[in-house]
Amino acid sequence: MIQYIHKNLLACCIFLSFFISLCGQEQDSLTLPNEIRLNERQPPERILQTIGIKPGMIIGEVGAGRGRYTVQIAARIGPAGMIYANDINQNSLKFLERRCVDNGLMNVKTILGSVTDPKLPVGILDMVIMVNVVHCLEEPVPLLQNIRKSLKPDGLIVIVEGNLDKAPSAAGEWYTRNKILQIYKDSGYSLVREETFLPQDNIYFLK
């Protein structure tokens, strides 16, 4: 009997631990089940607050994919804002369009770009955001250079990117901080701010 109770208590403890772990993850109506773990690593609520996303902003997102961050941004900028979601994968953008319809998000416009040109609208963006993108780019320098024309004079590029210095096991995938800063410099940008509070990633603000 005592052994039975002990096993039940153990099972309850395991379930409670799992439940608490899930509650600490980024879960809301906009998050897909396969995005929970990555959102735990890069919590949208904290990151978007840190970079200053506000209602009414006009945002570009390069490498939006299936919209893990697009929908979070769209919900925060509201109907007075707009997000232009770029990717080079048409299927991902189609998925994102359906996702926005399902969530009632009418302030998202998808844009099919090329390897070197995101084809964002010219001169109207308050900010361009890239999350987990730079290390995947075939030609990061010309792509970043082509973003410049889309920004307002005081616009920023904000990049959330894994830092190999923090996570050496990601060798072959992520870049070191020095390497990624060199890419920004080669693209003609200056680092105006950097946030390092994330365990595996850095947030870079470029002008």
Backbone as a chain_set.jsonl record, in Angstrom:
{"seq": "MIQYIHKNLLACCIFLSFFISLCGQEQDSLTLPNEIRLNERQPPERILQTIGIKPGMIIGEVGAGRGRYTVQIAARIGPAGMIYANDINQNSLKFLERRCVDNGLMNVKTILGSVTDPKLPVGILDMVIMVNVVHCLEEPVPLLQNIRKSLKPDGLIVIVEGNLDKAPSAAGEWYTRNKILQIYKDSGYSLVREETFLPQDNIYFLK", "coords": {"N": [[0.835, -1.211, 0.0], [1.874, 1.262, 0.884], [3.932, 1.453, -0.947], [2.44, 1.703, -3.27], [1.171, 4.175, -2.871], [3.425, 5.763, -2.818], [4.332, 5.502, -5.491], [2.197, 6.721, -6.815], [2.382, 9.316, -5.827], [4.841, 10.023, -6.858], [4.268, 9.966, -9.594], [2.415, 12.051, -9.704], [4.025, 14.192, -9.001], [5.779, 14.273, -11.152], [3.977, 14.926, -13.21], [3.101, 17.429, -12.291], [5.48, 18.879, -12.396], [5.905, 18.865, -15.155], [3.662, 20.306, -15.983], [4.094, 22.827, -14.808], [6.4, 23.507, -16.169], [5.386, 23.781, -18.784], [3.679, 25.951, -18.397], [5.445, 27.968, -18.096], [6.302, 28.438, -20.614], [6.033, 30.086, -23.819], [2.931, 30.361, -24.455], [0.042, 30.884, -26.205], [-2.892, 31.926, -28.019], [-1.843, 32.409, -30.48], [0.393, 30.915, -30.867], [1.824, 28.052, -32.293], [1.868, 24.502, -31.614], [4.373, 23.333, -32.29], [6.059, 25.448, -32.018], [6.508, 26.145, -29.445], [8.803, 25.386, -27.938], [10.889, 26.829, -29.202], [9.955, 29.399, -28.819], [10.214, 29.532, -26.124], [12.919, 29.725, -25.881], [13.323, 32.142, -27.208], [11.531, 34.368, -26.132], [8.642, 35.875, -27.328], [7.086, 37.943, -26.084], [8.838, 39.239, -24.26], [11.005, 39.925, -25.934], [9.85, 41.523, -27.986], [8.888, 43.614, -26.502], [11.297, 44.62, -25.551], [12.542, 45.522, -27.914], [10.877, 47.5, -28.668], [8.331, 47.416, -29.966], [5.31, 48.859, -30.985], [1.832, 49.917, -31.039], [0.584, 50.802, -34.26], [2.97, 50.919, -35.68], [5.02, 50.501, -38.644], [6.255, 47.703, -39.965], [8.866, 45.638, -41.24], [9.511, 42.251, -41.904], [12.07, 40.07, -42.396], [12.622, 36.92, -43.728], [10.379, 35.605, -42.687], [9.107, 33.154, -42.743], [6.869, 30.665, -41.648], [5.589, 32.295, -39.948], [6.023, 32.547, -37.16], [6.955, 34.708, -35.562], [5.743, 36.781, -36.942], [2.93, 36.82, -36.528], [2.823, 37.455, -33.85], [3.929, 40.019, -33.797], [2.1, 41.356, -35.453], [-0.225, 41.262, -33.906], [0.465, 43.011, -31.902], [1.049, 45.503, -33.083], [-1.364, 46.234, -34.054], [-4.472, 47.247, -35.778], [-3.907, 49.733, -36.896], [-1.327, 49.558, -37.647], [1.153, 47.926, -39.78], [2.578, 44.964, -41.077], [5.047, 43.812, -43.195], [5.703, 40.832, -44.455], [8.356, 38.989, -45.374], [9.692, 36.334, -47.383], [11.554, 33.68, -49.036], [10.321, 31.417, -49.659], [7.567, 30.261, -51.111], [5.54, 28.475, -50.285], [5.684, 28.596, -47.492], [4.863, 31.228, -47.093], [2.25, 31.108, -48.035], [1.126, 29.432, -46.121], [1.41, 31.156, -43.933], [-0.341, 33.217, -44.687], [-2.839, 31.913, -44.528], [-2.8, 31.372, -41.832], [-2.915, 33.927, -40.714], [-5.474, 34.71, -41.54], [-7.018, 32.85, -40.104], [-6.543, 33.775, -37.547], [-7.626, 36.256, -37.554], [-6.067, 38.422, -38.346], [-5.505, 41.236, -40.044], [-3.554, 42.903, -40.874], [-1.245, 42.132, -42.198], [0.972, 41.701, -44.837], [2.193, 39.586, -47.251], [5.354, 39.007, -48.851], [7.103, 37.798, -51.534], [10.415, 37.34, -51.818], [13.817, 37.56, -53.097], [17.022, 35.851, -53.022], [18.875, 37.859, -52.591], [17.419, 40.188, -52.376], [14.896, 41.497, -50.426], [12.645, 42.781, -51.3], [11.007, 44.645, -50.033], [8.706, 47.352, -49.293], [9.583, 50.718, -50.253], [11.204, 53.084, -48.211], [9.372, 53.382, -46.039], [9.382, 51.985, -43.654], [9.436, 51.583, -40.154], [10.982, 49.815, -38.804], [12.968, 46.912, -39.425], [12.826, 43.515, -38.903], [14.594, 40.571, -38.034], [14.626, 37.244, -37.248], [16.431, 34.572, -36.191], [17.662, 34.267, -38.736], [19.952, 35.341, -40.142], [22.176, 33.56, -40.121], [21.298, 31.695, -41.891], [21.31, 32.768, -44.395], [22.209, 32.863, -47.832], [23.57, 34.905, -49.118], [24.315, 37.187, -47.217], [25.299, 39.868, -47.06], [24.626, 41.469, -49.502], [21.832, 41.224, -49.232], [21.251, 42.485, -46.749], [22.155, 45.022, -47.421], [20.245, 45.747, -49.309], [18.049, 46.113, -47.745], [18.234, 48.613, -46.648], [17.089, 50.692, -48.211], [14.438, 50.475, -47.659], [13.897, 51.481, -45.178], [12.762, 54.124, -42.996], [14.312, 57.381, -42.457], [15.146, 57.363, -39.75], [14.953, 54.712, -39.179], [15.407, 51.31, -37.973], [17.301, 48.251, -38.139], [16.61, 45.26, -36.578], [17.983, 42.464, -35.154], [17.611, 39.21, -34.092], [19.58, 36.712, -33.04], [21.229, 33.571, -32.828], [24.085, 33.031, -30.761], [27.169, 31.821, -31.187], [29.258, 31.904, -29.378], [28.006, 31.694, -26.953], [26.805, 29.248, -27.133], [28.517, 26.792, -27.88], [28.017, 24.258, -28.908], [26.503, 24.58, -31.135], [28.088, 24.831, -33.324], [28.899, 25.189, -36.762], [26.404, 25.875, -37.47], [25.387, 28.279, -36.143], [26.773, 31.653, -35.849], [29.767, 33.199, -34.539], [29.892, 36.035, -32.317], [31.721, 37.966, -33.219], [31.982, 37.315, -35.938], [29.392, 37.77, -36.914], [29.098, 40.473, -36.404], [30.975, 41.445, -38.187], [29.739, 40.89, -40.61], [27.615, 42.703, -40.485], [29.056, 45.1, -40.53], [30.348, 44.916, -43.033], [28.135, 45.196, -44.58], [27.524, 47.795, -44.328], [26.452, 48.872, -42.002], [26.076, 50.229, -38.676], [26.511, 49.154, -35.333], [24.263, 50.041, -32.964], [23.139, 49.391, -30.599], [22.988, 46.717, -28.27], [21.61, 43.783, -26.938], [22.008, 41.357, -24.47], [20.743, 39.543, -22.825], [19.435, 37.152, -23.313], [19.818, 33.603, -23.009], [21.026, 32.119, -25.127], [21.083, 33.697, -27.375], [21.732, 36.86, -29.051], [20.581, 40.249, -29.306], [20.657, 42.508, -31.836], [20.908, 45.908, -32.738], [20.776, 47.855, -35.519], [21.963, 50.592, -37.544]], "CA": [[0.0, 0.0, 0.0], [2.781, 2.406, 0.964], [4.644, 1.517, -2.225], [1.466, 2.193, -4.255], [1.023, 5.608, -2.639], [4.683, 6.394, -3.225], [4.342, 5.57, -6.945], [1.219, 7.731, -7.233], [2.941, 10.636, -5.505], [5.896, 10.266, -7.829], [3.619, 10.285, -10.868], [1.828, 13.391, -9.571], [5.126, 15.161, -8.999], [6.267, 14.377, -12.538], [2.97, 15.662, -13.968], [3.125, 18.815, -11.832], [6.696, 19.479, -12.945], [5.671, 19.068, -16.582], [2.666, 21.37, -16.12], [4.764, 24.086, -14.471], [7.301, 23.799, -17.284], [4.591, 24.277, -19.889], [3.143, 27.27, -18.065], [6.512, 28.946, -18.241], [6.609, 28.623, -22.011], [5.25, 31.09, -24.518], [1.742, 29.72, -24.972], [-1.122, 31.733, -26.384], [-3.675, 31.477, -29.165], [-1.086, 32.641, -31.704], [1.545, 30.024, -30.903], [1.587, 26.675, -32.701], [2.54, 23.56, -30.703], [5.779, 23.093, -32.631], [6.803, 26.68, -31.794], [6.61, 26.413, -28.006], [10.18, 25.27, -27.45], [11.68, 27.945, -29.718], [9.472, 30.614, -28.15], [10.783, 29.536, -24.776], [14.283, 30.235, -26.044], [13.234, 33.532, -27.676], [10.155, 34.735, -25.748], [8.166, 37.04, -28.07], [6.622, 39.039, -25.224], [9.975, 39.987, -23.73], [11.823, 40.466, -27.009], [9.154, 42.601, -28.685], [8.873, 44.752, -25.587], [12.662, 45.152, -25.514], [12.897, 46.238, -29.14], [10.027, 48.678, -28.767], [7.175, 47.285, -30.855], [4.18, 49.632, -30.468], [0.713, 50.037, -31.98], [0.703, 51.753, -35.347], [4.256, 50.862, -36.375], [5.112, 49.829, -39.934], [7.366, 46.78, -39.735], [9.221, 44.621, -42.216], [10.154, 41.064, -41.328], [12.788, 39.306, -43.412], [12.713, 35.519, -43.311], [9.231, 35.385, -41.796], [8.747, 31.741, -42.713], [5.46, 30.348, -41.412], [4.982, 33.377, -39.191], [6.129, 32.427, -35.704], [7.028, 36.054, -34.998], [4.862, 37.689, -37.681], [1.611, 36.947, -35.893], [3.015, 38.132, -32.568], [4.113, 41.436, -34.105], [0.834, 41.873, -35.993], [-1.164, 41.447, -32.802], [0.906, 44.125, -31.056], [0.99, 46.788, -33.781], [-2.772, 46.537, -34.189], [-4.999, 47.556, -37.111], [-3.303, 50.961, -37.426], [0.016, 49.22, -38.105], [1.263, 46.98, -40.889], [3.82, 44.209, -41.161], [5.351, 43.224, -44.488], [6.386, 39.587, -44.111], [9.116, 38.498, -46.525], [10.402, 35.052, -47.381], [11.815, 33.197, -50.395], [9.587, 30.168, -49.777], [6.169, 30.572, -51.385], [4.666, 27.633, -49.476], [5.662, 29.149, -46.136], [4.047, 32.444, -47.11], [0.844, 30.696, -48.167], [0.736, 28.971, -44.786], [1.282, 32.348, -43.103], [-1.57, 33.92, -45.067], [-3.968, 31.183, -43.926], [-2.683, 31.544, -40.381], [-3.406, 35.264, -40.386], [-6.93, 34.674, -41.691], [-7.554, 32.077, -38.983], [-6.413, 34.555, -36.314], [-8.246, 37.559, -37.73], [-5.027, 39.447, -38.485], [-5.678, 41.837, -41.361], [-2.482, 43.888, -41.06], [-0.057, 41.417, -42.668], [1.101, 41.528, -46.291], [3.342, 38.727, -47.54], [6.162, 39.41, -49.999], [8.065, 36.795, -52.001], [11.648, 38.011, -52.192], [14.882, 36.742, -53.681], [18.14, 35.59, -52.12], [19.608, 39.1, -52.304], [16.527, 41.349, -52.26], [13.635, 41.143, -49.776], [11.559, 43.444, -52.049], [10.138, 45.374, -49.121], [8.371, 48.68, -49.804], [10.683, 51.678, -50.118], [11.176, 54.304, -47.423], [8.221, 53.553, -45.141], [9.428, 51.069, -42.513], [10.027, 52.026, -38.888], [11.907, 48.792, -38.329], [13.001, 45.608, -40.072], [13.157, 42.509, -37.903], [15.043, 39.27, -38.521], [14.757, 36.323, -36.118], [17.007, 33.285, -36.618], [17.718, 34.326, -40.191], [21.229, 35.726, -40.752], [23.054, 32.406, -40.332], [20.726, 30.872, -42.963], [21.343, 33.5, -45.653], [23.259, 32.523, -48.791], [24.331, 36.118, -49.401], [23.802, 38.132, -46.222], [25.7, 41.269, -47.264], [23.734, 42.183, -50.425], [20.467, 41.265, -48.714], [21.185, 43.544, -45.758], [22.297, 46.289, -48.126], [18.983, 46.049, -49.981], [17.042, 46.492, -46.747], [18.412, 50.024, -46.281], [16.181, 51.566, -48.948], [13.077, 50.306, -47.145], [13.77, 52.107, -43.866], [12.68, 55.561, -42.807], [15.635, 57.905, -42.078], [15.504, 56.958, -38.386], [14.579, 53.314, -39.015], [16.395, 50.375, -37.453], [17.228, 46.807, -38.34], [16.781, 44.544, -35.31], [18.278, 41.07, -35.477], [17.713, 38.239, -32.996], [20.396, 35.675, -33.679], [22.014, 32.714, -31.957], [25.478, 33.43, -30.566], [27.987, 30.619, -31.022], [30.076, 32.068, -28.175], [27.184, 31.248, -25.824], [26.367, 27.861, -27.351], [29.508, 26.173, -28.773], [27.514, 23.029, -29.526], [25.838, 24.939, -32.387], [29.113, 25.044, -34.344], [28.456, 24.753, -38.07], [25.083, 26.457, -37.74], [25.385, 29.682, -35.723], [28.011, 32.416, -35.995], [30.272, 33.908, -33.363], [29.532, 37.451, -32.289], [32.648, 38.71, -34.079], [31.669, 37.063, -37.346], [28.139, 38.419, -37.315], [29.353, 41.917, -36.425], [31.692, 41.734, -39.431], [28.727, 40.896, -41.666], [26.913, 43.99, -40.401], [29.989, 46.143, -40.963], [30.521, 44.779, -44.476], [26.876, 45.612, -45.204], [27.423, 49.244, -44.205], [25.679, 49.255, -40.821], [26.738, 50.403, -37.384], [25.81, 48.602, -34.181], [23.926, 51.157, -32.077], [22.681, 48.849, -29.32], [23.041, 45.257, -28.221], [21.046, 43.182, -25.728], [22.625, 40.03, -24.311], [20.103, 38.865, -21.69], [18.983, 35.81, -23.682], [20.875, 32.621, -22.729], [21.708, 31.601, -26.315], [20.988, 34.639, -28.483], [21.919, 38.295, -28.86], [19.71, 41.131, -30.087], [21.49, 43.57, -32.395], [20.18, 47.04, -33.308], [21.671, 48.415, -36.538], [21.569, 51.759, -38.352]], "C": [[0.865, 1.254, 0.0], [3.523, 2.577, -0.357], [3.723, 2.077, -3.315], [1.295, 3.7, -4.125], [2.265, 6.353, -3.113], [4.742, 6.539, -4.751], [3.381, 6.62, -7.455], [1.731, 9.137, -6.975], [4.027, 11.02, -6.503], [5.314, 10.669, -9.18], [3.03, 11.685, -10.839], [2.895, 14.462, -9.627], [5.661, 15.374, -10.408], [5.291, 15.193, -13.372], [2.991, 17.137, -13.599], [4.337, 19.546, -12.383], [6.53, 19.793, -14.424], [4.711, 20.223, -16.812], [3.284, 22.727, -15.849], [5.695, 24.504, -15.602], [6.54, 24.37, -18.467], [4.069, 25.678, -19.628], [4.191, 28.348, -18.234], [6.866, 29.217, -19.687], [5.655, 29.634, -22.626], [4.059, 30.41, -25.169], [0.62, 30.733, -25.041], [-1.822, 31.253, -27.639], [-2.926, 31.631, -30.48], [0.048, 31.644, -31.901], [1.138, 28.603, -31.298], [2.352, 25.729, -31.78], [4.016, 23.358, -31.008], [6.653, 24.338, -32.45], [7.096, 26.94, -30.316], [8.06, 26.397, -27.529], [11.045, 26.444, -27.923], [11.239, 29.267, -29.096], [9.937, 30.683, -26.7], [12.212, 30.072, -24.822], [14.285, 31.728, -26.387], [11.829, 34.061, -27.394], [9.663, 35.992, -26.472], [7.771, 38.216, -27.182], [7.798, 39.889, -24.752], [10.782, 40.645, -24.839], [11.136, 41.644, -27.685], [8.995, 43.828, -27.8], [10.246, 45.423, -25.553], [12.985, 45.975, -26.751], [11.948, 47.387, -29.45], [8.897, 48.599, -29.773], [5.968, 47.965, -30.212], [3.057, 49.67, -31.495], [0.981, 51.106, -33.037], [2.005, 51.718, -36.116], [4.126, 50.131, -37.713], [6.395, 49.007, -39.911], [7.61, 45.927, -40.97], [9.843, 43.443, -41.488], [10.779, 40.257, -42.461], [12.995, 37.887, -42.903], [11.584, 35.145, -42.374], [8.829, 33.921, -41.699], [7.255, 31.535, -42.563], [4.818, 31.299, -40.4], [5.054, 33.288, -37.683], [6.159, 33.8, -35.028], [6.085, 37.029, -35.693], [3.547, 37.91, -36.957], [1.718, 37.665, -34.551], [3.167, 39.64, -32.777], [2.792, 42.047, -34.564], [-0.172, 42.153, -34.886], [-0.816, 42.673, -31.973], [0.862, 45.477, -31.762], [-0.445, 47.195, -34.087], [-3.188, 46.94, -35.594], [-4.439, 48.832, -37.722], [-1.895, 50.714, -37.953], [-0.033, 48.263, -39.277], [2.595, 46.258, -40.789], [3.919, 43.574, -42.545], [6.249, 42.015, -44.233], [7.027, 38.989, -45.357], [9.639, 37.08, -46.301], [10.68, 34.672, -48.828], [11.082, 31.875, -50.651], [8.089, 30.475, -49.918], [5.218, 29.752, -50.521], [4.56, 28.136, -48.044], [4.78, 30.388, -46.072], [2.566, 32.117, -47.265], [0.308, 30.2, -46.824], [0.504, 30.167, -43.876], [0.01, 33.115, -43.426], [-2.796, 33.245, -44.458], [-3.978, 31.372, -42.41], [-3.221, 32.903, -39.949], [-4.926, 35.335, -40.504], [-7.569, 33.973, -40.497], [-7.532, 32.871, -37.683], [-6.981, 35.967, -36.435], [-7.258, 38.705, -37.837], [-5.055, 39.986, -39.913], [-4.557, 42.808, -41.719], [-1.161, 43.244, -41.469], [-0.106, 41.302, -44.184], [2.348, 40.698, -46.554], [4.036, 39.176, -48.831], [7.155, 38.297, -50.327], [9.305, 37.53, -52.512], [12.609, 37.068, -52.891], [16.002, 36.583, -52.664], [18.833, 36.884, -51.705], [18.716, 40.315, -52.101], [15.207, 40.944, -51.622], [12.415, 41.776, -50.433], [10.529, 44.085, -51.126], [9.81, 46.739, -49.707], [9.44, 49.702, -49.429], [10.316, 52.83, -49.187], [10.066, 54.467, -46.408], [8.323, 52.763, -43.835], [10.103, 51.707, -41.295], [11.134, 51.082, -38.453], [11.825, 47.575, -39.233], [13.537, 44.609, -39.059], [13.568, 41.211, -38.59], [15.292, 38.38, -37.304], [15.242, 34.974, -36.636], [17.177, 33.208, -38.127], [19.138, 34.476, -40.732], [22.11, 34.51, -41.043], [22.549, 31.484, -41.444], [20.895, 31.502, -44.345], [22.502, 33.042, -46.546], [24.17, 33.72, -49.05], [23.864, 37.234, -48.456], [24.123, 39.588, -46.514], [24.805, 41.978, -48.275], [22.292, 42.253, -49.938], [20.313, 42.398, -47.703], [21.315, 44.918, -46.412], [20.986, 46.708, -48.787], [17.855, 46.392, -49.015], [17.066, 47.998, -46.509], [17.375, 50.939, -46.939], [14.741, 51.493, -48.437], [12.823, 51.078, -45.855], [13.505, 53.603, -43.958], [14.056, 56.067, -42.376], [16.089, 57.494, -40.678], [15.18, 55.496, -38.113], [15.739, 52.432, -38.58], [16.202, 48.99, -38.055], [17.494, 46.159, -36.992], [16.892, 43.057, -35.615], [18.411, 40.254, -34.195], [18.408, 37.014, -33.572], [21.163, 34.885, -32.627], [23.472, 33.129, -31.928], [26.301, 32.188, -30.259], [28.875, 30.7, -29.789], [29.326, 31.587, -26.927], [26.831, 29.772, -25.926], [27.308, 27.17, -28.33], [29.015, 24.913, -29.474], [26.807, 23.303, -30.853], [26.831, 25.236, -33.499], [28.667, 24.44, -35.677], [27.102, 25.286, -38.44], [25.093, 27.946, -37.397], [26.746, 30.318, -35.972], [28.473, 32.951, -34.64], [29.839, 35.371, -33.442], [30.438, 38.247, -33.226], [32.327, 38.527, -35.558], [30.418, 37.798, -37.769], [28.282, 39.934, -37.322], [30.102, 42.32, -37.694], [30.729, 41.767, -40.61], [27.983, 42.224, -41.669], [27.79, 45.114, -40.915], [30.182, 46.11, -42.474], [29.281, 45.244, -45.239], [26.635, 47.112, -45.073], [26.645, 49.743, -43.002], [26.573, 49.427, -39.593], [25.87, 49.785, -36.297], [25.549, 49.741, -33.2], [23.452, 50.689, -30.698], [22.759, 47.334, -29.399], [22.479, 44.782, -26.891], [21.528, 41.738, -25.641], [21.952, 39.194, -23.227], [19.602, 37.46, -22.027], [20.11, 34.8, -23.501], [21.671, 32.185, -23.95], [21.817, 32.604, -27.459], [21.416, 36.039, -28.057], [20.892, 39.034, -29.705], [20.558, 42.315, -30.516], [20.601, 44.644, -33.039], [21.145, 47.76, -34.25], [21.069, 49.652, -37.188], [22.586, 51.927, -39.475]], "O": [[0.633, 2.185, -0.771], [3.72, 3.696, -0.829], [4.168, 2.832, -4.18], [1.274, 4.42, -5.123], [2.179, 7.419, -3.722], [5.155, 7.584, -5.253], [3.688, 7.335, -8.409], [1.543, 10.039, -7.792], [4.126, 12.169, -6.934], [5.803, 11.594, -9.829], [3.125, 12.426, -11.817], [2.697, 15.518, -10.229], [5.958, 16.499, -10.811], [5.704, 16.051, -14.152], [2.91, 18.0, -14.473], [4.235, 20.702, -12.792], [6.955, 20.847, -14.896], [4.909, 21.029, -17.721], [3.027, 23.682, -16.582], [5.779, 25.68, -15.955], [6.989, 25.334, -19.089], [4.021, 26.504, -20.539], [3.865, 29.508, -18.485], [7.645, 30.126, -19.972], [4.626, 29.989, -22.05], [4.154, 29.934, -26.301], [0.287, 31.369, -24.041], [-1.393, 30.279, -28.258], [-3.324, 31.05, -31.49], [0.603, 31.545, -32.995], [0.223, 28.024, -30.712], [3.38, 26.112, -31.221], [4.827, 23.224, -30.091], [7.857, 24.287, -32.701], [7.848, 27.855, -29.981], [8.489, 27.292, -26.801], [11.835, 26.99, -27.153], [12.063, 30.153, -28.871], [10.039, 31.765, -26.123], [12.653, 30.782, -23.918], [15.138, 32.481, -25.918], [11.022, 34.191, -28.314], [10.211, 37.072, -26.254], [8.088, 39.363, -27.497], [7.756, 41.117, -24.837], [11.199, 41.795, -24.705], [11.776, 42.666, -27.934], [8.97, 44.955, -28.295], [10.341, 46.65, -25.529], [13.632, 47.016, -26.649], [12.182, 48.158, -30.381], [8.537, 49.61, -30.376], [5.634, 47.698, -29.058], [3.297, 49.478, -32.687], [1.531, 52.168, -32.746], [2.141, 52.422, -37.116], [3.262, 49.274, -37.896], [7.493, 49.561, -39.845], [6.669, 45.542, -41.664], [10.622, 43.63, -40.553], [10.083, 39.816, -43.376], [13.48, 37.677, -41.792], [11.798, 34.45, -41.381], [8.273, 33.493, -40.687], [6.463, 32.159, -43.269], [3.653, 31.135, -40.036], [4.233, 33.889, -36.989], [5.465, 34.021, -34.035], [5.668, 38.014, -35.084], [3.101, 39.046, -36.79], [0.809, 38.398, -34.161], [2.603, 40.438, -32.028], [2.412, 43.129, -34.114], [-0.884, 43.156, -34.922], [-1.703, 43.308, -31.402], [0.658, 46.5, -31.109], [-0.717, 48.366, -34.351], [-2.359, 46.973, -36.503], [-4.489, 49.003, -38.94], [-1.33, 51.57, -38.633], [-1.104, 47.842, -39.715], [3.616, 46.86, -40.458], [3.001, 42.892, -43.002], [7.407, 42.161, -43.843], [6.338, 38.544, -46.274], [9.979, 36.69, -45.185], [10.113, 35.264, -49.746], [11.207, 31.287, -51.726], [7.437, 30.894, -48.962], [4.197, 30.269, -50.067], [3.483, 28.11, -47.448], [4.035, 30.577, -45.11], [1.72, 32.791, -46.678], [-0.82, 30.509, -46.441], [-0.476, 30.203, -43.132], [-0.652, 33.615, -42.516], [-3.686, 33.917, -43.935], [-5.035, 31.513, -41.795], [-3.905, 33.01, -38.932], [-5.589, 35.947, -39.667], [-8.556, 34.459, -39.945], [-8.385, 32.678, -36.817], [-6.833, 36.78, -35.522], [-7.571, 39.835, -37.462], [-4.682, 39.296, -40.861], [-4.612, 43.462, -42.761], [-0.089, 43.745, -41.132], [-1.106, 40.859, -44.749], [3.441, 41.067, -46.126], [3.397, 39.655, -49.768], [7.957, 37.906, -49.479], [9.249, 38.248, -53.51], [12.265, 35.936, -53.229], [15.927, 37.129, -51.563], [19.325, 36.988, -50.581], [19.201, 41.371, -51.694], [14.467, 40.142, -52.191], [11.284, 41.371, -50.166], [9.33, 44.067, -51.407], [10.563, 47.242, -50.541], [10.117, 49.561, -48.41], [9.273, 53.467, -49.34], [9.825, 55.582, -45.946], [7.433, 52.863, -42.991], [11.184, 52.287, -41.394], [12.102, 51.494, -37.814], [10.757, 47.24, -39.745], [14.574, 44.833, -38.436], [12.976, 40.805, -39.59], [16.084, 38.731, -36.429], [14.558, 34.315, -37.419], [16.865, 32.183, -38.732], [19.495, 33.798, -41.696], [22.728, 34.44, -42.105], [23.275, 30.597, -41.893], [20.651, 30.845, -45.358], [23.626, 32.858, -46.078], [25.385, 33.572, -49.183], [23.108, 38.118, -48.858], [23.3, 40.462, -46.242], [24.254, 43.026, -47.937], [21.599, 43.235, -50.202], [19.365, 43.18, -47.781], [20.653, 45.87, -45.997], [20.657, 47.894, -48.818], [16.817, 46.908, -49.431], [16.033, 48.595, -46.203], [16.849, 51.85, -46.3], [13.924, 52.358, -48.752], [11.673, 51.304, -45.478], [13.967, 54.268, -44.886], [14.895, 55.264, -41.967], [17.282, 57.297, -40.446], [15.134, 55.076, -36.957], [16.905, 52.767, -38.792], [15.094, 48.606, -38.43], [18.488, 46.469, -36.336], [16.015, 42.468, -36.248], [19.222, 40.57, -33.325], [17.89, 36.36, -34.478], [21.679, 35.448, -31.662], [24.031, 33.531, -32.948], [26.149, 31.578, -29.2], [29.215, 29.669, -29.209], [29.941, 31.128, -25.964], [26.583, 29.12, -24.911], [26.949, 26.975, -29.492], [29.541, 24.542, -30.523], [26.538, 22.374, -31.614], [26.463, 25.83, -34.513], [28.131, 23.332, -35.723], [26.679, 25.171, -39.591], [24.836, 28.783, -38.263], [27.73, 29.639, -36.263], [27.674, 33.13, -33.721], [29.469, 35.868, -34.506], [29.959, 39.116, -33.954], [32.395, 39.479, -36.336], [30.372, 38.385, -38.85], [27.666, 40.613, -38.144], [29.889, 43.413, -38.22], [30.887, 42.587, -41.515], [27.747, 42.807, -42.727], [27.325, 45.984, -41.651], [30.181, 47.155, -43.125], [29.37, 45.636, -46.402], [25.673, 47.645, -45.627], [26.222, 50.899, -42.97], [27.659, 48.855, -39.494], [24.643, 49.883, -36.337], [26.485, 50.338, -32.668], [23.373, 51.476, -29.755], [22.613, 46.747, -30.472], [22.829, 45.314, -25.837], [21.464, 40.991, -26.618], [22.542, 38.223, -22.754], [19.369, 36.658, -21.123], [21.26, 35.113, -23.811], [22.865, 31.907, -23.838], [22.567, 32.38, -28.41], [21.458, 36.36, -26.869], [20.395, 38.504, -30.699], [21.109, 43.036, -29.685], [19.67, 44.333, -33.783], [22.206, 48.22, -33.826], [19.856, 49.76, -37.363], [22.463, 52.844, -40.287]]}, "num_chains": 1, "name": "protein.A"}
